[in-house]
């Protein structure tokens, strides 16, 4: 079945339109609040996206992956998850606020619970296409990172523009957001959360284990991603923001690496015999 005729393509297109409907008013409000700050944010976050895009693809060169599928993953995070998140996070936030008295924790939990499933749905949608070549857990990590990157960039752009509206130096605030939420937080932000949850999704849809074990792995990794997201956004150690930023970030990164590095080592071991087989005919012919 061609990509155009695939039912998921049409669902993706509809969700893309809905995401645009949810996102455009936020972008317009951000621009009207601080035109110069918004435009500077667009330029700086575009540059950050190019750099992060190159870094992820460079680091994930175990085998080639389609550029169109990569772009679709990024667009899901940037438009669909961000646009739908406008309503989802607000709804979950109202429920969390009614149950949890602490406003900081209520907001943090609402963000994790609402945003992580929305982003992971994009990875699942891509896994339904044979053209994405999502065979191993590392493939799911790759696309999860790009979904998270798209979400991170647009969300941070909106936050930076909002901050520029209230500060005395809009340009400085925008630059600070890029440094803090982009450069410094790149290893423990949305790309990491979504990539971590995607490992569980890979077990669910690609593993040969029993249904119970696959679902437990999937739900466990999703809950873990939501919990780490909530922890990072939470008011823990709020008395010292920089200590909290790096301490919580280190926890997120350590948990991700604990799952990711064994997957990468296993992929390297599995690829080694294949590389030896391709070298043997060449040696014999010489």
Secondary structure as a PSIPRED ss2 file (coil, helix, strand):
# PSIPRED VFORMAT (PSIPRED V4.0)

   1 X C   1.000  0.000  0.000
   2 X C   1.000  0.000  0.000
   3 X C   1.000  0.000  0.000
   4 X C   1.000  0.000  0.000
   5 X C   1.000  0.000  0.000
   6 X C   1.000  0.000  0.000
   7 X H   0.000  1.000  0.000
   8 X H   0.000  1.000  0.000
   9 X H   0.000  1.000  0.000
  10 X H   0.000  1.000  0.000
  11 X H   0.000  1.000  0.000
  12 X H   0.000  1.000  0.000
  13 X H   0.000  1.000  0.000
  14 X H   0.000  1.000  0.000
  15 X H   0.000  1.000  0.000
  16 X H   0.000  1.000  0.000
  17 X H   0.000  1.000  0.000
  18 X H   0.000  1.000  0.000
  19 X H   0.000  1.000  0.000
  20 X H   0.000  1.000  0.000
  21 X H   0.000  1.000  0.000
  22 X H   0.000  1.000  0.000
  23 X H   0.000  1.000  0.000
  24 X H   0.000  1.000  0.000
  25 X H   0.000  1.000  0.000
  26 X H   0.000  1.000  0.000
  27 X H   0.000  1.000  0.000
  28 X H   0.000  1.000  0.000
  29 X H   0.000  1.000  0.000
  30 X H   0.000  1.000  0.000
  31 X H   0.000  1.000  0.000
  32 X H   0.000  1.000  0.000
  33 X H   0.000  1.000  0.000
  34 X C   1.000  0.000  0.000
  35 X H   0.000  1.000  0.000
  36 X H   0.000  1.000  0.000
  37 X H   0.000  1.000  0.000
  38 X H   0.000  1.000  0.000
  39 X H   0.000  1.000  0.000
  40 X H   0.000  1.000  0.000
  41 X H   0.000  1.000  0.000
  42 X H   0.000  1.000  0.000
  43 X H   0.000  1.000  0.000
  44 X H   0.000  1.000  0.000
  45 X H   0.000  1.000  0.000
  46 X H   0.000  1.000  0.000
  47 X H   0.000  1.000  0.000
  48 X H   0.000  1.000  0.000
  49 X H   0.000  1.000  0.000
  50 X H   0.000  1.000  0.000
  51 X H   0.000  1.000  0.000
  52 X H   0.000  1.000  0.000
  53 X H   0.000  1.000  0.000
  54 X H   0.000  1.000  0.000
  55 X H   0.000  1.000  0.000
  56 X H   0.000  1.000  0.000
  57 X H   0.000  1.000  0.000
  58 X H   0.000  1.000  0.000
  59 X H   0.000  1.000  0.000
  60 X C   1.000  0.000  0.000
  61 X C   1.000  0.000  0.000
  62 X C   1.000  0.000  0.000
  63 X C   1.000  0.000  0.000
  64 X C   1.000  0.000  0.000
  65 X C   1.000  0.000  0.000
  66 X C   1.000  0.000  0.000
  67 X H   0.000  1.000  0.000
  68 X H   0.000  1.000  0.000
  69 X H   0.000  1.000  0.000
  70 X H   0.000  1.000  0.000
  71 X H   0.000  1.000  0.000
  72 X H   0.000  1.000  0.000
  73 X H   0.000  1.000  0.000
  74 X H   0.000  1.000  0.000
  75 X H   0.000  1.000  0.000
  76 X H   0.000  1.000  0.000
  77 X H   0.000  1.000  0.000
  78 X H   0.000  1.000  0.000
  79 X H   0.000  1.000  0.000
  80 X H   0.000  1.000  0.000
  81 X H   0.000  1.000  0.000
  82 X H   0.000  1.000  0.000
  83 X H   0.000  1.000  0.000
  84 X H   0.000  1.000  0.000
  85 X H   0.000  1.000  0.000
  86 X H   0.000  1.000  0.000
  87 X H   0.000  1.000  0.000
  88 X H   0.000  1.000  0.000
  89 X H   0.000  1.000  0.000
  90 X H   0.000  1.000  0.000
  91 X H   0.000  1.000  0.000
  92 X H   0.000  1.000  0.000
  93 X H   0.000  1.000  0.000
  94 X H   0.000  1.000  0.000
  95 X H   0.000  1.000  0.000
  96 X H   0.000  1.000  0.000
  97 X H   0.000  1.000  0.000
  98 X H   0.000  1.000  0.000
  99 X H   0.000  1.000  0.000
 100 X C   1.000  0.000  0.000
 101 X C   1.000  0.000  0.000
 102 X C   1.000  0.000  0.000
 103 X H   0.000  1.000  0.000
 104 X H   0.000  1.000  0.000
 105 X H   0.000  1.000  0.000
 106 X H   0.000  1.000  0.000
 107 X H   0.000  1.000  0.000
 108 X H   0.000  1.000  0.000
 109 X H   0.000  1.000  0.000
 110 X H   0.000  1.000  0.000
 111 X H   0.000  1.000  0.000
 112 X H   0.000  1.000  0.000
 113 X H   0.000  1.000  0.000
 114 X H   0.000  1.000  0.000
 115 X H   0.000  1.000  0.000
 116 X H   0.000  1.000  0.000
 117 X H   0.000  1.000  0.000
 118 X H   0.000  1.000  0.000
 119 X H   0.000  1.000  0.000
 120 X H   0.000  1.000  0.000
 121 X H   0.000  1.000  0.000
 122 X H   0.000  1.000  0.000
 123 X H   0.000  1.000  0.000
 124 X H   0.000  1.000  0.000
 125 X H   0.000  1.000  0.000
 126 X H   0.000  1.000  0.000
 127 X H   0.000  1.000  0.000
 128 X C   1.000  0.000  0.000
 129 X C   1.000  0.000  0.000
 130 X H   0.000  1.000  0.000
 131 X H   0.000  1.000  0.000
 132 X H   0.000  1.000  0.000
 133 X C   1.000  0.000  0.000
 134 X C   1.000  0.000  0.000
 135 X C   1.000  0.000  0.000
 136 X C   1.000  0.000  0.000
 137 X H   0.000  1.000  0.000
 138 X H   0.000  1.000  0.000
 139 X H   0.000  1.000  0.000
 140 X H   0.000  1.000  0.000
 141 X H   0.000  1.000  0.000
 142 X H   0.000  1.000  0.000
 143 X H   0.000  1.000  0.000
 144 X H   0.000  1.000  0.000
 145 X H   0.000  1.000  0.000
 146 X H   0.000  1.000  0.000
 147 X H   0.000  1.000  0.000
 148 X H   0.000  1.000  0.000
 149 X H   0.000  1.000  0.000
 150 X H   0.000  1.000  0.000
 151 X H   0.000  1.000  0.000
 152 X H   0.000  1.000  0.000
 153 X H   0.000  1.000  0.000
 154 X H   0.000  1.000  0.000
 155 X H   0.000  1.000  0.000
 156 X H   0.000  1.000  0.000
 157 X H   0.000  1.000  0.000
 158 X H   0.000  1.000  0.000
 159 X H   0.000  1.000  0.000
 160 X H   0.000  1.000  0.000
 161 X H   0.000  1.000  0.000
 162 X H   0.000  1.000  0.000
 163 X H   0.000  1.000  0.000
 164 X H   0.000  1.000  0.000
 165 X H   0.000  1.000  0.000
 166 X H   0.000  1.000  0.000
 167 X C   1.000  0.000  0.000
 168 X C   1.000  0.000  0.000
 169 X C   1.000  0.000  0.000
 170 X H   0.000  1.000  0.000
 171 X H   0.000  1.000  0.000
 172 X H   0.000  1.000  0.000
 173 X H   0.000  1.000  0.000
 174 X H   0.000  1.000  0.000
 175 X H   0.000  1.000  0.000
 176 X H   0.000  1.000  0.000
 177 X H   0.000  1.000  0.000
 178 X H   0.000  1.000  0.000
 179 X H   0.000  1.000  0.000
 180 X H   0.000  1.000  0.000
 181 X H   0.000  1.000  0.000
 182 X H   0.000  1.000  0.000
 183 X H   0.000  1.000  0.000
 184 X H   0.000  1.000  0.000
 185 X C   1.000  0.000  0.000
 186 X H   0.000  1.000  0.000
 187 X H   0.000  1.000  0.000
 188 X H   0.000  1.000  0.000
 189 X C   1.000  0.000  0.000
 190 X H   0.000  1.000  0.000
 191 X H   0.000  1.000  0.000
 192 X H   0.000  1.000  0.000
 193 X H   0.000  1.000  0.000
 194 X H   0.000  1.000  0.000
 195 X H   0.000  1.000  0.000
 196 X H   0.000  1.000  0.000
 197 X H   0.000  1.000  0.000
 198 X H   0.000  1.000  0.000
 199 X H   0.000  1.000  0.000
 200 X H   0.000  1.000  0.000
 201 X H   0.000  1.000  0.000
 202 X H   0.000  1.000  0.000
 203 X H   0.000  1.000  0.000
 204 X H   0.000  1.000  0.000
 205 X H   0.000  1.000  0.000
 206 X H   0.000  1.000  0.000
 207 X C   1.000  0.000  0.000
 208 X C   1.000  0.000  0.000
 209 X C   1.000  0.000  0.000
 210 X C   1.000  0.000  0.000
 211 X H   0.000  1.000  0.000
 212 X H   0.000  1.000  0.000
 213 X H   0.000  1.000  0.000
 214 X H   0.000  1.000  0.000
 215 X H   0.000  1.000  0.000
 216 X H   0.000  1.000  0.000
 217 X H   0.000  1.000  0.000
 218 X H   0.000  1.000  0.000
 219 X H   0.000  1.000  0.000
 220 X H   0.000  1.000  0.000
 221 X H   0.000  1.000  0.000
 222 X H   0.000  1.000  0.000
 223 X H   0.000  1.000  0.000
 224 X H   0.000  1.000  0.000
 225 X H   0.000  1.000  0.000
 226 X H   0.000  1.000  0.000
 227 X H   0.000  1.000  0.000
 228 X H   0.000  1.000  0.000
 229 X H   0.000  1.000  0.000
 230 X H   0.000  1.000  0.000
 231 X H   0.000  1.000  0.000
 232 X H   0.000  1.000  0.000
 233 X H   0.000  1.000  0.000
 234 X C   1.000  0.000  0.000
 235 X C   1.000  0.000  0.000
 236 X C   1.000  0.000  0.000
 237 X C   1.000  0.000  0.000
 238 X C   1.000  0.000  0.000
 239 X C   1.000  0.000  0.000
 240 X C   1.000  0.000  0.000
 241 X H   0.000  1.000  0.000
 242 X H   0.000  1.000  0.000
 243 X H   0.000  1.000  0.000
 244 X H   0.000  1.000  0.000
 245 X H   0.000  1.000  0.000
 246 X H   0.000  1.000  0.000
 247 X H   0.000  1.000  0.000
 248 X H   0.000  1.000  0.000
 249 X H   0.000  1.000  0.000
 250 X H   0.000  1.000  0.000
 251 X H   0.000  1.000  0.000
 252 X H   0.000  1.000  0.000
 253 X H   0.000  1.000  0.000
 254 X H   0.000  1.000  0.000
 255 X H   0.000  1.000  0.000
 256 X H   0.000  1.000  0.000
 257 X H   0.000  1.000  0.000
 258 X H   0.000  1.000  0.000
 259 X H   0.000  1.000  0.000
 260 X H   0.000  1.000  0.000
 261 X H   0.000  1.000  0.000
 262 X H   0.000  1.000  0.000
 263 X H   0.000  1.000  0.000
 264 X H   0.000  1.000  0.000
 265 X H   0.000  1.000  0.000
 266 X H   0.000  1.000  0.000
 267 X H   0.000  1.000  0.000
 268 X H   0.000  1.000  0.000
 269 X H   0.000  1.000  0.000
 270 X H   0.000  1.000  0.000
 271 X H   0.000  1.000  0.000
 272 X H   0.000  1.000  0.000
 273 X H   0.000  1.000  0.000
 274 X H   0.000  1.000  0.000
 275 X H   0.000  1.000  0.000
 276 X H   0.000  1.000  0.000
 277 X H   0.000  1.000  0.000
 278 X H   0.000  1.000  0.000
 279 X H   0.000  1.000  0.000
 280 X H   0.000  1.000  0.000
 281 X H   0.000  1.000  0.000
 282 X H   0.000  1.000  0.000
 283 X H   0.000  1.000  0.000
 284 X H   0.000  1.000  0.000
 285 X H   0.000  1.000  0.000
 286 X C   1.000  0.000  0.000
